[in-house]
């Protein structure tokens, strides 16, 4: 598998250097400067790109509300599935055709910011960083400048199916559950509901939702604080992977081959798994689940210590857009209280704007979403570096091999750590 490095990620298609990319980004900067105050009669057409179909309705309502303040600005919304989103964004960046406003995530942020593709928020009127969690502001800050308005934030919890627990005759998860409790309950449900084709847990190797919390709970880290060293070679990482692999080998979690074709969240959503580690982003999907009435949440089980991850989407705008005044007006609106309250009331995502989260909790009371908000206090920031994508591709390559048994756990972790160290060195 070819590993993408920082030097090649944004230059691949046309073999252009970073300087050339910066020069042609956004059609040559035809939109001019952003005024200190944006008048209500500002006009123009801008594009807004996102990746989550489940949030499309909420984003359309936000666009409609924005239109009442800026009736002469037309916003065209595009939804691209996450699996293709950043590949498309890379092509757009290379060709100088980035969307005017678009979603960004932590793993890709530093690369696009360091290549001069994103607008410094200091030049966007109406954006107040004090309105958002410090951890989210920090996630989208590079070299002292912030480039994304936090849209939402998420942590990880345990989603579980009360009907399956009741039918299997096992007790509900508690706040002091351990890895052993999780494993043994998975075993009991898998055995009791085998004839129904129900797994005790949905399995998988999702990094943010599953592997990262496990490594943290074992006392490890994914990446060093200075982003120069991998944590996958540690005893803690080995312990986490042995836990995952053990459940697969004991057949109380689906095989890697099975979850490669049947996503864990889809298994849970279809009632074919009793437990799933996932973030509060799943609420936007599970609110329409055929098993919605049975879905509950609980805190994550813990290992040697508690461990969780905080992350969230950022709204950003192209540094060299076609109509920067209109884009800046929309970006400021997206970061404001009204837009955050709309997405909260729609149950689309946990809003980042301070004081608007209660509407999100109230939108889906049966999911007890407050526990995800409370978990943010002790959660670790999503691990990132200048070119996170380079080592994310290594995770995608090695996780299945380690958990699926193709590689011995300690040797596989050591090999992953070595290659990740090489990728991090390439960033320096």
Beta strands, then each sheet from edge to edge (+ up, - down):
strand 1: 44-50
strand 2: 73-79
strand 3: 101-104
strand 4: 141-142
strand 5: 145-146
strand 6: 149-150
strand 7: 156-161
strand 8: 275-279
strand 9: 295-298
strand 10: 309-310
strand 11: 314-317
strand 12: 380-381
sheet 1: 2+ 1+ 3+ 11- 6+
sheet 2: 4+ 5-
sheet 3: 8+ 7- 9+
sheet 4: 10+ 12+
end
